[in-house]
Amino acid sequence: MASGAPSLKGRALRLLSQREHSRSELERKLARYEEEPGSLARALDELAAKNFINEARVVQSVLHQRAARHGAARVRQELLHKGIAPERVAEAVAGLAETELERAREVWRRRFGTPPQDAGEKAKQVRFMLARGFAGSVVARVLRDEPDE
């Protein structure tokens, strides 16, 4: 290792100090710094044993940051991209399904607030909501319903 260069564990801790990372994310980000085969796995094993790497915290962090503004599909995609176990992702997303319509209405209200006046405007609103990860059936209900005011 070059003198002065942070160790793999040091680099991992720096990343973890910024936000929660899954083991898979850390492996992806730190692989290029591994000089001795197996050293990255050992460093991450140590951090996991000390609970610095915790999948449940990663899930909670993503839910906290994304659920209010994104649909279950988008949250699911992000968790899978982070390397979270599919069964844990399914559990997390199942909890979001109960509030999907309510969250979608709030996102729509903040972004648009008024029903679309023509087909072009409706298409724009639908695209926006779908891109946020809300289900098509939920988006249709949001655009069909009158505001709750």
Short mmCIF file of the C-alpha atoms (twelve columns), coordinates in Angstrom:
data_MODEL
# 
_entry.id   MODEL 
# 
loop_
_atom_site.group_PDB 
_atom_site.id 
_atom_site.type_symbol 
_atom_site.label_atom_id 
_atom_site.label_alt_id 
_atom_site.label_comp_id 
_atom_site.label_asym_id 
_atom_site.label_seq_id 
_atom_site.Cartn_x 
_atom_site.Cartn_y 
_atom_site.Cartn_z 
_atom_site.pdbx_PDB_model_num 
ATOM 1   C CA . MET A 1   0.000   0.000   0.000   1 
ATOM 2   C CA . ALA A 2   1.277   3.463   -0.869  1 
ATOM 3   C CA . SER A 3   2.326   5.434   2.161   1 
ATOM 4   C CA . GLY A 4   -0.380  7.799   3.314   1 
ATOM 5   C CA . ALA A 5   -3.139  6.012   1.413   1 
ATOM 6   C CA . PRO A 6   -6.089  5.090   3.631   1 
ATOM 7   C CA . SER A 7   -6.626  1.420   4.379   1 
ATOM 8   C CA . LEU A 8   -9.622  -0.399  2.941   1 
ATOM 9   C CA . LYS A 9   -11.236 -0.307  6.358   1 
ATOM 10  C CA . GLY A 10  -10.514 3.423   6.621   1 
ATOM 11  C CA . ARG A 11  -12.062 4.069   3.218   1 
ATOM 12  C CA . ALA A 12  -15.110 1.985   4.161   1 
ATOM 13  C CA . LEU A 13  -15.531 3.879   7.437   1 
ATOM 14  C CA . ARG A 14  -15.317 7.188   5.596   1 
ATOM 15  C CA . LEU A 15  -18.098 6.079   3.239   1 
ATOM 16  C CA . LEU A 16  -20.176 4.795   6.156   1 
ATOM 17  C CA . SER A 17  -19.766 8.110   7.987   1 
ATOM 18  C CA . GLN A 18  -21.505 9.860   5.085   1 
ATOM 19  C CA . ARG A 19  -24.531 7.522   4.898   1 
ATOM 20  C CA . GLU A 20  -25.526 3.899   5.386   1 
ATOM 21  C CA . HIS A 21  -24.039 1.556   2.763   1 
ATOM 22  C CA . SER A 22  -24.770 -2.099  2.103   1 
ATOM 23  C CA . ARG A 23  -21.913 -4.558  1.915   1 
ATOM 24  C CA . SER A 24  -22.512 -4.878  -1.816  1 
ATOM 25  C CA . GLU A 25  -22.174 -1.105  -2.315  1 
ATOM 26  C CA . LEU A 26  -18.944 -1.016  -0.322  1 
ATOM 27  C CA . GLU A 27  -17.536 -3.918  -2.336  1 
ATOM 28  C CA . ARG A 28  -18.387 -2.085  -5.566  1 
ATOM 29  C CA . LYS A 29  -16.878 1.203   -4.419  1 
ATOM 30  C CA . LEU A 30  -13.724 -0.211  -2.823  1 
ATOM 31  C CA . ALA A 31  -12.801 -3.084  -5.179  1 
ATOM 32  C CA . ARG A 32  -10.328 -0.922  -7.120  1 
ATOM 33  C CA . TYR A 33  -8.340  -0.238  -3.938  1 
ATOM 34  C CA . GLU A 34  -7.894  -3.908  -3.011  1 
ATOM 35  C CA . GLU A 35  -4.245  -4.825  -3.499  1 
ATOM 36  C CA . GLU A 36  -4.223  -8.256  -1.849  1 
ATOM 37  C CA . PRO A 37  -7.000  -10.709 -2.823  1 
ATOM 38  C CA . GLY A 38  -9.368  -11.269 0.095   1 
ATOM 39  C CA . SER A 39  -8.299  -8.154  2.024   1 
ATOM 40  C CA . LEU A 40  -11.503 -6.281  1.148   1 
ATOM 41  C CA . ALA A 41  -13.695 -9.183  2.270   1 
ATOM 42  C CA . ARG A 42  -11.773 -9.395  5.570   1 
ATOM 43  C CA . ALA A 43  -12.103 -5.644  6.185   1 
ATOM 44  C CA . LEU A 44  -15.856 -5.740  5.463   1 
ATOM 45  C CA . ASP A 45  -16.291 -8.861  7.630   1 
ATOM 46  C CA . GLU A 46  -14.686 -6.959  10.525  1 
ATOM 47  C CA . LEU A 47  -16.950 -3.958  10.023  1 
ATOM 48  C CA . ALA A 48  -20.029 -6.175  9.762   1 
ATOM 49  C CA . ALA A 49  -19.058 -8.013  12.964  1 
ATOM 50  C CA . LYS A 50  -18.900 -4.626  14.726  1 
ATOM 51  C CA . ASN A 51  -22.307 -3.699  13.232  1 
ATOM 52  C CA . PHE A 52  -20.927 -0.842  11.134  1 
ATOM 53  C CA . ILE A 53  -22.490 -2.520  8.095   1 
ATOM 54  C CA . ASN A 54  -26.148 -3.292  8.773   1 
ATOM 55  C CA . GLU A 55  -28.664 -4.190  6.062   1 
ATOM 56  C CA . ALA A 56  -31.668 -3.275  8.238   1 
ATOM 57  C CA . ARG A 57  -30.302 0.252   8.743   1 
ATOM 58  C CA . VAL A 58  -29.730 0.619   5.000   1 
ATOM 59  C CA . VAL A 59  -33.370 -0.355  4.382   1 
ATOM 60  C CA . GLN A 60  -34.633 2.081   7.016   1 
ATOM 61  C CA . SER A 61  -32.450 4.854   5.632   1 
ATOM 62  C CA . VAL A 62  -33.789 4.393   2.091   1 
ATOM 63  C CA . LEU A 63  -37.382 4.213   3.346   1 
ATOM 64  C CA . HIS A 64  -36.893 7.371   5.406   1 
ATOM 65  C CA . GLN A 65  -35.319 9.295   2.522   1 
ATOM 66  C CA . ARG A 66  -37.427 8.075   -0.392  1 
ATOM 67  C CA . ALA A 67  -40.854 6.811   0.686   1 
ATOM 68  C CA . ALA A 68  -42.507 10.225  1.004   1 
ATOM 69  C CA . ARG A 69  -41.605 11.230  -2.561  1 
ATOM 70  C CA . HIS A 70  -41.441 7.916   -4.419  1 
ATOM 71  C CA . GLY A 71  -43.617 4.922   -5.113  1 
ATOM 72  C CA . ALA A 72  -42.962 1.387   -3.942  1 
ATOM 73  C CA . ALA A 73  -41.524 0.340   -7.319  1 
ATOM 74  C CA . ARG A 74  -38.831 3.021   -7.195  1 
ATOM 75  C CA . VAL A 75  -37.925 2.225   -3.578  1 
ATOM 76  C CA . ARG A 76  -37.798 -1.491  -4.442  1 
ATOM 77  C CA . GLN A 77  -35.477 -0.791  -7.376  1 
ATOM 78  C CA . GLU A 78  -33.123 1.290   -5.231  1 
ATOM 79  C CA . LEU A 79  -32.929 -1.331  -2.478  1 
ATOM 80  C CA . LEU A 80  -32.204 -4.105  -4.982  1 
ATOM 81  C CA . HIS A 81  -29.521 -1.939  -6.603  1 
ATOM 82  C CA . LYS A 82  -27.895 -1.556  -3.190  1 
ATOM 83  C CA . GLY A 83  -27.636 -5.342  -2.942  1 
ATOM 84  C CA . ILE A 84  -30.258 -5.812  -0.232  1 
ATOM 85  C CA . ALA A 85  -31.604 -9.367  0.014   1 
ATOM 86  C CA . PRO A 86  -34.786 -9.766  -2.087  1 
ATOM 87  C CA . GLU A 87  -36.827 -11.079 0.858   1 
ATOM 88  C CA . ARG A 88  -35.922 -8.029  2.967   1 
ATOM 89  C CA . VAL A 89  -36.793 -5.759  0.028   1 
ATOM 90  C CA . ALA A 90  -40.176 -7.499  -0.315  1 
ATOM 91  C CA . GLU A 91  -40.901 -6.904  3.398   1 
ATOM 92  C CA . ALA A 92  -39.985 -3.221  3.175   1 
ATOM 93  C CA . VAL A 93  -42.013 -2.613  0.022   1 
ATOM 94  C CA . ALA A 94  -45.047 -4.492  1.383   1 
ATOM 95  C CA . GLY A 95  -45.251 -1.899  4.149   1 
ATOM 96  C CA . LEU A 96  -45.296 0.896   1.575   1 
ATOM 97  C CA . ALA A 97  -48.240 -0.565  -0.338  1 
ATOM 98  C CA . GLU A 98  -50.669 0.482   2.420   1 
ATOM 99  C CA . THR A 99  -49.825 4.164   2.009   1 
ATOM 100 C CA . GLU A 100 -49.100 4.251   -1.742  1 
ATOM 101 C CA . LEU A 101 -52.303 6.076   -2.760  1 
ATOM 102 C CA . GLU A 102 -51.974 8.650   0.015   1 
ATOM 103 C CA . ARG A 103 -48.295 9.303   -0.804  1 
ATOM 104 C CA . ALA A 104 -49.036 9.526   -4.536  1 
ATOM 105 C CA . ARG A 105 -51.791 12.085  -3.911  1 
ATOM 106 C CA . GLU A 106 -49.412 14.206  -1.854  1 
ATOM 107 C CA . VAL A 107 -46.652 14.064  -4.504  1 
ATOM 108 C CA . TRP A 108 -49.184 14.932  -7.234  1 
ATOM 109 C CA . ARG A 109 -50.689 17.773  -5.160  1 
ATOM 110 C CA . ARG A 110 -47.277 19.330  -4.505  1 
ATOM 111 C CA . ARG A 111 -46.138 19.037  -8.108  1 
ATOM 112 C CA . PHE A 112 -49.326 19.822  -10.027 1 
ATOM 113 C CA . GLY A 113 -52.231 20.635  -7.690  1 
ATOM 114 C CA . THR A 114 -54.810 20.988  -10.434 1 
ATOM 115 C CA . PRO A 115 -56.383 18.360  -12.693 1 
ATOM 116 C CA . PRO A 116 -54.954 18.177  -16.208 1 
ATOM 117 C CA . GLN A 117 -56.808 20.408  -18.709 1 
ATOM 118 C CA . ASP A 118 -56.030 18.340  -21.816 1 
ATOM 119 C CA . ALA A 119 -54.578 15.019  -22.973 1 
ATOM 120 C CA . GLY A 120 -51.033 16.421  -23.255 1 
ATOM 121 C CA . GLU A 121 -51.067 17.714  -19.700 1 
ATOM 122 C CA . LYS A 122 -52.550 14.437  -18.451 1 
ATOM 123 C CA . ALA A 123 -49.803 12.464  -20.228 1 
ATOM 124 C CA . LYS A 124 -47.164 14.703  -18.629 1 
ATOM 125 C CA . GLN A 125 -48.624 14.129  -15.149 1 
ATOM 126 C CA . VAL A 126 -48.887 10.373  -15.701 1 
ATOM 127 C CA . ARG A 127 -45.261 10.175  -16.918 1 
ATOM 128 C CA . PHE A 128 -44.054 12.139  -13.896 1 
ATOM 129 C CA . MET A 129 -45.921 9.920   -11.427 1 
ATOM 130 C CA . LEU A 130 -44.825 6.689   -13.122 1 
ATOM 131 C CA . ALA A 131 -41.208 7.882   -13.149 1 
ATOM 132 C CA . ARG A 132 -41.491 8.402   -9.413  1 
ATOM 133 C CA . GLY A 133 -42.302 4.693   -9.092  1 
ATOM 134 C CA . PHE A 134 -46.015 4.834   -8.395  1 
ATOM 135 C CA . ALA A 135 -48.123 1.995   -9.811  1 
ATOM 136 C CA . GLY A 136 -50.219 2.751   -12.895 1 
ATOM 137 C CA . SER A 137 -53.442 1.883   -11.071 1 
ATOM 138 C CA . VAL A 138 -52.545 4.295   -8.259  1 
ATOM 139 C CA . VAL A 139 -51.684 7.075   -10.730 1 
ATOM 140 C CA . ALA A 140 -55.020 6.553   -12.490 1 
ATOM 141 C CA . ARG A 141 -56.880 6.873   -9.178  1 
ATOM 142 C CA . VAL A 142 -54.976 10.018  -8.232  1 
ATOM 143 C CA . LEU A 143 -55.811 11.704  -11.536 1 
ATOM 144 C CA . ARG A 144 -59.430 10.519  -11.472 1 
ATOM 145 C CA . ASP A 145 -60.155 11.580  -7.878  1 
ATOM 146 C CA . GLU A 146 -61.056 15.078  -6.879  1 
ATOM 147 C CA . PRO A 147 -58.645 16.718  -4.410  1 
ATOM 148 C CA . ASP A 148 -59.555 16.046  -0.766  1 
ATOM 149 C CA . GLU A 149 -59.947 19.719  0.111   1 
# 
